Amino acid sequence: MTPVGQADTDSWQQVGLNSSRPKSSGPIKKGRTCKMARHDKLYTWMRYLMLLLCVILVISGFVLLGLGAWIRYGAATFVDVLGPYSSQLIYISYICIGMGSVLSFTGLIGCCGAWKENRFFIMLFFFIVTMLFVAEIIGTIFVLTYRNLVSLVVRDASKNSLMTVYMGPAATDPISTAWNTVMVKFKCCGFENSTVDFKGSVFSTTTGLNYPKTCCVNKTLADCDGITITPSLIQPQSCFGKVITVIREQSVILGSAAGCICMMELSSMILAMVLFVKLGLMRHPW
């Protein structure tokens, strides 16, 4: 039988032992709470960053849509100048429109996944963006590898269309209309050598003229008859340099936009993967 004094001592020790537990666990609990708060804040910032990137991807998709529409309709003059090869540029415009549509749709999926914290949407976003990223890298390598060949093809196709298809200012076929528009808009004549390009062409053989009226600086002058050739009468610059300048300017814009899109896609892929893992740990903690 335990004495009364001993029992009181044991009870007080037990009370003291129990009362000391909150004091020792208090800092640990507080540290865990601060750590969780930091993780929650980081997770929130990552969500908002992914939302921002997805919105930018949606906008980039619409930019690609606009570029495809410009190639198909706004740049129809340059497309028609290529003659038989114009269908290739039309295919490129369709590719831009398709890529822009997929990119905008993917950005919307990413926004839904980040906003609703849905792992399925986030994983779907990750897979689609990964495929787009790989396709863009392959396309960039292809363009860089064959850019000289493409330049030669564009050059030969344009010159061939001027020599074999162009029929003069009065013609209404697409290629003749395109060449007339280029020469009037950019104030140029011929392809590389001004009036020399028309020698032996279908236009010169059919009409007996050395150059079309669209080559003249002032088309209302009497000397602009297709036969008289003077330096002040004919546009001194050829159209090839003008067309290449416009194409290069658009290529720089397209290349810069593609590079920015690739960087945003890579960043969004990393964020999507981190958020996917984080959501899994939050819903199924160890």
Salt bridges, closest charged atoms under 4 A:
GLU117 OE2 - ARG47 NH1 3.39
GLU192 OE2 - ARG155 NH2 2.28
GLU192 OE1 - LYS159 NZ 3.62
